[in-house]
Amino acid sequence: MTMNEKRRKVHDKLAGLPGVRPLRRPVAPGSDEEFDLYYVRAGRKSAHPLVIIPGGPGVASLQLYRGLRRRAVAAGLDVIMVEHRGVGMSRHNDSGADLPPQAITIEQVVDDVAAVLDDAHVESAVIYGTSYGTYIAAGLGARHPGRVNAMILDSPLLSHNDIAVARDAIRGRLLQGDDPETAALAPKVRQLVDAGVMTASAGQVAAAVYGYGGTSLLDRQLDLLLSGRIWLWRRLSRFMTVANRKMPYRYEVDLVSRIAFRELDYAAEPDGLPLDPALAIRETLHATAFFEAEPYDLVAELPRFRWPTVVISGGRDLTTPTAVAERIVTLLPNAVLLALPSMAHSALDFREPAALAIAAAVCRGELDGLAGQAPILDALRARMVVRLLWKAVDVAAAAEGVLPALPQLRRRLSVA
């Protein structure tokens, strides 16, 4: 079976799922050519459904979040998810070819969400965006304000200037140890940086291990590296690199990466200092465009948002740090900051029980007491599959501690 035949088989299976609909959309503004944009609605219909916009760009909705939608429906939510143009079910034109570059812009993605609401006969919705999805959510608020009943911004972006905050966060937490939780780790990170082992992309692995696996797990990983034991670290790095590769109907960044580079400046100019997230992007992704300009000035737009907004921020999030969320809250006229100290990036993806509890409260219009529930929400454990993943890493780290060190890396560290 060829790749095209495999894609068609998966496509047809997903297209036949309950609640999945194609919507004819223009390939580009002013174009007569159209394509099928897919979306799904699940749950008992309500006046203001929950529209969930994943991160990315490149994360698909229909296949990857089937379990989430099932659990959301069980919690009584009416959920709509749109398959991002250029990704998965919405990747091709009528002839089966990939959508052209001019089809892939943030404004068209935002207009797709509004068009889906039209097709679903929804006047306004609760918009839940996570990570990159928060920029699309805010874009909907700027471009189609009448379609927003309430908003949830989970691990939000504000502008391409967030890179400065992200640099300060990862360096402050891991390199300088400006938080009591990581103070003992910082000297080890600095030694690995000086040895050339803790590169920018390795810094992102360290940030992920810290954020999702905890300080003790990162401490063991650093000790393994310092003693020359790199087996597990290599596999973690490989896992994160694989996660950036094309996985049909789950993660397809190849077409939509032009949004990340051209409109959001994901691969910003490196500043020449250690643990630069911008350099890490350049080390792991092929740049498909140069930065031109953002489609929205959210600093100017957010003060015009009149609906209630909950901003979720993880205390261990070194990708979209809390400082960004805090500034967003100061810009919004009717916002609640929900800070979850032990959370890393994206409640939707890694703290799903908390994300669904927050979404349900917002859909019920019960925002006033949410900030006071932060300790309870933070204590809700991640789903079992996420906990098992980091437990496996923990067990592997303990097992690797008895393996012989690699002399070559040990020599590099001793020279440094």
C-alpha positions as CSV (number, residue, x, y, z in Angstrom):
1,M,0.0,0.0,0.0
2,T,1.4,3.4,-1.0
3,M,1.6,6.4,1.3
4,N,-1.2,8.1,-0.6
5,E,-3.4,5.0,-0.2
6,K,-2.6,4.8,3.5
7,R,-3.5,8.5,3.9
8,R,-6.7,8.0,2.0
9,K,-7.7,5.0,4.2
10,V,-7.1,7.0,7.4
11,H,-8.8,10.1,5.9
12,D,-11.9,8.1,5.0
13,K,-12.0,6.5,8.5
14,L,-11.8,9.9,10.2
15,A,-14.3,11.5,7.8
16,G,-16.8,8.9,8.9
17,L,-16.6,9.6,12.6
18,P,-19.7,11.0,14.2
19,G,-19.8,14.8,14.2
20,V,-17.1,15.2,11.5
21,R,-18.0,17.6,8.7
22,P,-16.2,19.1,5.7
23,L,-16.6,22.8,5.0
24,R,-15.8,24.4,1.7
25,R,-13.2,27.2,2.2
26,P,-11.2,29.4,-0.2
27,V,-7.7,28.3,-0.7
28,A,-6.5,31.9,-0.5
29,P,-8.2,35.3,-0.2
30,G,-9.8,36.3,-3.5
31,S,-9.3,32.9,-5.0
32,D,-12.1,30.9,-6.7
33,E,-10.3,27.7,-5.7
34,E,-11.7,25.9,-2.7
35,F,-10.8,23.0,-0.5
36,D,-12.4,20.9,2.3
37,L,-11.7,22.2,5.8
38,Y,-12.7,19.6,8.3
39,Y,-14.1,20.1,11.8
40,V,-15.8,18.0,14.5
41,R,-18.5,18.7,17.0
42,A,-19.1,16.3,19.9
43,G,-21.5,16.4,22.8
44,R,-25.0,17.7,23.5
45,K,-25.4,21.0,21.6
46,S,-25.4,24.2,23.7
47,A,-25.7,27.9,23.0
48,H,-22.0,28.5,23.6
49,P,-19.9,25.4,22.8
50,L,-16.3,25.0,23.7
51,V,-14.0,25.6,20.7
52,I,-10.6,24.0,21.5
53,I,-7.6,25.2,19.5
54,P,-4.4,23.1,19.9
55,G,-0.8,24.3,19.9
56,G,1.7,24.1,17.1
57,P,1.3,25.2,14.4
58,G,1.2,21.7,13.0
59,V,-0.9,19.8,15.7
60,A,-3.9,18.1,14.2
61,S,-7.3,18.0,16.0
62,L,-9.4,15.2,14.7
63,Q,-7.3,12.1,15.4
64,L,-5.0,13.3,18.2
65,Y,-7.7,14.6,20.5
66,R,-10.3,11.9,20.1
67,G,-9.8,10.7,23.7
68,L,-9.9,14.3,25.0
69,R,-13.2,14.9,23.2
70,R,-14.7,11.7,24.6
71,R,-13.7,12.7,28.2
72,A,-14.9,16.3,27.6
73,V,-18.3,15.0,26.4
74,A,-18.5,12.8,29.5
75,A,-17.9,15.9,31.6
76,G,-21.0,17.5,29.9
77,L,-19.2,19.7,27.4
78,D,-20.2,20.6,23.9
79,V,-16.9,20.6,22.0
80,I,-15.9,21.9,18.5
81,M,-12.4,21.3,17.1
82,V,-11.2,22.6,13.7
83,E,-8.5,20.7,11.7
84,H,-6.0,23.5,10.9
85,R,-5.6,24.3,7.2
86,G,-2.4,22.6,5.9
87,V,-2.6,19.8,8.5
88,G,-4.2,16.3,8.5
89,M,-7.7,16.3,7.1
90,S,-7.4,19.9,5.9
91,R,-4.1,19.5,4.1
92,H,-5.0,19.0,0.5
93,N,-6.9,20.8,-2.3
94,D,-9.5,19.0,-4.5
95,S,-6.8,17.5,-6.7
96,G,-5.1,15.9,-3.8
97,A,-2.1,18.3,-3.8
98,D,-0.8,20.1,-0.8
99,L,-2.2,23.5,-0.2
100,P,0.0,26.2,-1.6
101,P,2.0,28.7,0.6
102,Q,-0.4,31.5,0.0
103,A,-3.1,29.4,1.8
104,I,-1.2,29.2,5.0
105,T,-1.6,32.4,7.1
106,I,-2.9,33.1,10.6
107,E,-5.7,35.4,9.3
108,Q,-7.1,32.6,7.2
109,V,-6.9,30.2,10.1
110,V,-8.8,32.7,12.3
111,D,-11.4,33.1,9.5
112,D,-11.7,29.3,9.3
113,V,-12.8,29.2,12.9
114,A,-15.4,31.9,12.4
115,A,-16.6,30.1,9.3
116,V,-17.0,26.8,11.3
117,L,-19.1,28.7,13.8
118,D,-21.3,29.9,11.0
119,D,-21.6,26.3,9.6
120,A,-22.4,25.0,13.0
121,H,-25.1,27.7,13.6
122,V,-23.2,29.0,16.6
123,E,-23.4,32.7,17.4
124,S,-20.7,32.8,20.0
125,A,-18.5,30.3,21.8
126,V,-16.1,29.8,24.6
127,I,-12.7,29.8,22.9
128,Y,-10.0,27.6,24.5
129,G,-6.5,28.0,23.0
130,T,-3.3,26.5,24.2
131,S,0.2,27.7,23.3
132,Y,0.1,28.7,19.6
133,G,-3.7,28.2,19.8
134,T,-3.9,31.1,22.2
135,Y,-2.7,33.4,19.4
136,I,-5.4,32.1,17.1
137,A,-8.0,32.5,19.9
138,A,-6.8,36.1,20.4
139,G,-6.9,36.7,16.7
140,L,-10.5,35.6,16.6
141,G,-11.2,38.1,19.4
142,A,-9.5,40.8,17.4
143,R,-11.0,40.0,14.0
144,H,-14.4,38.5,15.0
145,P,-15.2,39.8,18.5
146,G,-18.9,39.0,18.3
147,R,-18.1,35.3,18.1
148,V,-16.5,35.2,21.6
149,N,-18.6,34.5,24.7
150,A,-15.6,33.8,27.0
151,M,-12.0,32.8,26.5
152,I,-9.4,30.5,28.0
153,L,-5.8,31.2,27.2
154,D,-3.6,28.3,28.3
155,S,0.1,28.9,28.3
156,P,-0.4,32.0,26.1
157,L,1.7,33.8,23.6
158,L,1.6,37.6,23.3
159,S,4.0,38.5,20.5
160,H,7.2,37.5,18.9
161,N,9.0,39.6,21.6
162,D,8.1,36.8,24.1
163,I,11.5,35.3,23.1
164,A,13.2,37.7,25.5
165,V,11.1,36.5,28.4
166,A,11.6,32.9,27.5
167,R,15.4,33.4,27.4
168,D,15.3,35.0,30.9
169,A,13.1,32.2,32.2
170,I,15.2,29.2,31.1
171,R,18.5,30.9,32.0
172,G,17.3,32.2,35.3
173,R,15.8,28.9,36.4
174,L,18.4,26.5,35.0
175,L,21.6,28.4,34.5
176,Q,21.5,30.9,37.4
177,G,19.3,29.0,39.8
178,D,17.2,32.0,40.8
179,D,14.5,29.8,42.1
180,P,15.0,27.8,45.3
181,E,13.7,24.7,43.6
182,T,16.6,24.8,41.0
183,A,19.4,26.5,42.9
184,A,21.3,23.3,43.4
185,L,20.9,22.3,39.7
186,A,22.4,25.5,38.2
187,P,26.1,24.8,38.9
188,K,25.7,21.4,37.2
189,V,24.0,23.0,34.2
190,R,26.8,25.6,34.0
191,Q,29.4,22.9,34.0
192,L,27.7,21.1,31.2
193,V,27.3,24.3,29.2
194,D,31.0,25.1,29.6
195,A,31.8,21.5,28.4
196,G,29.7,22.0,25.3
197,V,27.3,19.3,26.3
198,M,24.3,21.4,27.3
199,T,23.6,23.0,23.9
200,A,20.5,25.1,23.1
201,S,18.5,22.1,22.0
202,A,19.7,20.1,25.0
203,G,18.5,23.0,27.2
204,Q,15.0,22.4,25.8
205,V,15.3,18.7,26.9
206,A,16.4,19.8,30.3
207,A,13.5,22.3,30.5
208,A,11.0,19.5,29.6
209,V,12.4,17.1,32.1
210,Y,12.2,19.8,34.8
211,G,8.8,20.9,33.8
212,Y,7.1,17.6,33.5
213,G,9.3,15.2,35.4
214,G,10.3,17.4,38.4
215,T,13.5,18.7,39.9
216,S,14.7,15.4,41.3
217,L,14.5,13.7,37.9
218,L,16.4,16.5,36.2
219,D,19.0,16.4,39.0
220,R,19.6,12.7,38.3
221,Q,19.8,13.4,34.6
222,L,22.4,16.1,35.1
223,D,24.4,13.7,37.4
224,L,24.3,11.1,34.7
225,L,25.6,13.6,32.1
226,L,28.3,14.8,34.4
227,S,29.5,11.2,34.9
228,G,29.4,10.5,31.1
229,R,26.3,8.4,31.0
230,I,24.4,9.7,28.0
231,W,22.2,6.7,26.9
232,L,19.0,8.0,28.3
233,W,19.7,11.6,27.5
234,R,20.2,10.7,23.8
235,R,16.9,8.9,23.7
236,L,15.1,11.8,25.3
237,S,16.7,14.1,22.8
238,R,15.7,11.8,20.0
239,F,12.2,11.5,21.3
240,M,11.8,15.3,21.2
241,T,13.3,15.5,17.7
242,V,11.0,12.8,16.5
243,A,8.1,14.8,17.9
244,N,9.0,17.6,15.5
245,R,8.8,15.3,12.5
246,K,5.8,14.7,10.3
247,M,3.3,12.2,11.8
248,P,0.3,12.1,9.4
249,Y,-3.0,13.2,11.0
250,R,-1.2,13.9,14.3
251,Y,1.6,16.4,13.7
252,E,2.4,17.8,10.3
253,V,4.5,20.9,10.6
254,D,6.0,21.0,7.0
255,L,3.4,23.2,5.4
256,V,2.3,25.3,8.3
257,S,5.8,26.0,9.7
258,R,5.8,29.1,7.4
259,I,3.4,30.6,10.0
260,A,5.8,29.9,12.8
261,F,8.7,31.5,11.0
262,R,7.1,34.2,8.8
263,E,4.4,35.5,11.2
264,L,5.6,34.6,14.7
265,D,9.4,34.6,14.4
266,Y,9.9,31.2,16.2
267,A,13.5,31.1,14.9
268,A,14.4,34.6,16.2
269,E,17.9,35.9,15.8
270,P,20.1,34.1,18.4
271,D,21.7,36.4,21.0
272,G,24.9,34.4,21.3
273,L,24.3,33.3,25.0
274,P,23.7,29.8,26.3
275,L,20.4,28.0,26.3
276,D,18.8,30.2,23.7
277,P,15.3,28.8,22.7
278,A,15.5,30.5,19.4
279,L,18.7,28.7,18.6
280,A,17.1,25.5,19.7
281,I,14.4,25.9,17.1
282,R,17.1,26.5,14.5
283,E,18.8,23.3,15.5
284,T,15.7,21.1,15.3
285,L,13.5,22.6,12.6
286,H,14.3,23.6,9.0
287,A,13.3,27.3,8.5
288,T,10.8,27.5,5.7
289,A,10.4,31.3,5.7
290,F,11.9,34.5,7.1
291,F,10.1,36.6,9.7
292,E,8.1,39.5,8.1
293,A,5.5,40.7,10.6
294,E,2.8,39.6,13.0
295,P,-0.8,39.8,11.8
296,Y,-2.0,41.4,15.0
297,D,-0.7,43.8,17.6
298,L,-2.2,42.0,20.6
299,V,-0.8,44.5,23.1
300,A,-3.2,47.0,21.4
301,E,-6.0,44.5,20.8
302,L,-6.3,42.8,24.2
303,P,-7.6,45.9,26.1
304,R,-10.6,45.9,23.7
305,F,-11.7,42.4,24.8
306,R,-14.8,42.7,26.9
307,W,-15.6,39.1,27.6
308,P,-14.4,37.2,30.7
309,T,-11.0,35.5,30.1
310,V,-9.1,32.9,32.2
311,V,-5.4,32.9,31.7
312,I,-3.7,29.6,32.7
313,S,0.0,29.6,33.5
314,G,2.3,26.9,34.8
315,G,5.0,27.8,37.4
316,R,7.4,25.4,35.6
317,D,6.6,26.6,32.1
318,L,9.9,27.7,30.5
319,T,8.3,27.8,27.0
320,T,5.7,30.5,27.6
321,P,6.7,31.7,31.0
322,T,4.4,33.1,33.7
323,A,5.7,36.7,33.1
324,V,4.0,36.6,29.7
325,A,0.7,35.4,31.2
326,E,1.0,38.1,33.9
327,R,1.4,40.9,31.3
328,I,-1.6,39.5,29.3
329,V,-3.8,39.7,32.4
330,T,-2.8,43.4,32.9
331,L,-3.9,44.1,29.3
332,L,-7.2,42.4,29.5
333,P,-10.1,44.3,31.2
334,N,-11.9,41.2,32.6
335,A,-9.3,38.5,33.3
336,V,-8.4,36.0,35.9
337,L,-4.9,34.6,36.2
338,L,-4.9,30.9,37.2
339,A,-1.4,30.1,38.2
340,L,-0.6,26.4,38.7
341,P,2.8,26.2,40.4
342,S,3.7,22.6,39.6
343,M,2.5,22.7,36.0
344,A,4.8,23.1,32.9
345,H,3.5,24.0,29.4
346,S,-0.1,23.4,28.3
347,A,-2.7,22.2,30.7
348,L,-4.7,20.9,27.8
349,D,-2.0,18.4,26.8
350,F,-0.3,17.6,30.1
351,R,-2.8,18.4,32.8
352,E,-6.0,17.5,31.1
353,P,-8.2,16.9,34.2
354,A,-7.4,20.5,35.3
355,A,-8.0,21.8,31.8
356,L,-11.4,20.2,31.5
357,A,-12.4,21.3,35.0
358,I,-11.5,24.9,34.1
359,A,-13.3,24.7,30.8
360,A,-16.4,23.3,32.4
361,A,-16.4,26.2,35.0
362,V,-16.0,28.8,32.3
363,C,-18.8,27.3,30.2
364,R,-21.1,27.4,33.3
365,G,-20.1,31.1,33.8
366,E,-18.4,30.3,37.1
367,L,-15.2,32.3,36.8
368,D,-15.3,34.2,40.1
369,G,-14.0,31.4,42.3
370,L,-11.5,29.9,39.9
371,A,-8.4,31.7,41.2
372,G,-9.1,30.5,44.7
373,Q,-9.3,26.9,43.4
374,A,-5.8,27.1,42.0
375,P,-4.2,24.8,44.7
376,I,-6.9,22.2,44.1
377,L,-6.6,22.4,40.3
378,D,-2.8,22.2,40.5
379,A,-3.1,19.0,42.7
380,L,-5.2,17.2,40.0
381,R,-2.8,14.6,38.6
382,A,-2.0,14.3,34.9
383,R,-3.6,11.5,33.0
384,M,-2.2,8.0,33.6
385,V,-0.4,7.9,30.3
386,V,1.6,11.0,31.0
387,R,2.5,9.9,34.5
388,L,3.6,6.5,33.2
389,L,5.8,8.2,30.6
390,W,7.8,10.2,33.2
391,K,7.8,7.2,35.6
392,A,9.5,5.2,32.8
393,V,12.1,7.9,32.4
394,D,12.6,7.9,36.2
395,V,13.1,4.1,36.2
396,A,15.4,4.3,33.2
397,A,17.5,7.0,34.9
398,A,17.9,4.9,38.0
399,A,18.9,1.9,35.9
400,E,21.4,3.9,33.9
401,G,23.1,5.0,37.1
402,V,24.7,1.5,37.3
403,L,26.0,1.5,33.7
404,P,29.7,2.2,33.0
405,A,30.5,5.8,32.0
406,L,31.6,6.7,28.6
407,P,35.3,7.7,28.8
408,Q,35.1,10.1,25.9
409,L,32.5,12.4,27.4
410,R,34.2,12.1,30.8
411,R,37.4,13.5,29.3
412,R,35.5,16.4,27.7
413,L,34.1,17.3,31.1
414,S,37.4,17.0,32.9
415,V,39.1,19.3,30.3
416,A,36.3,21.8,30.8
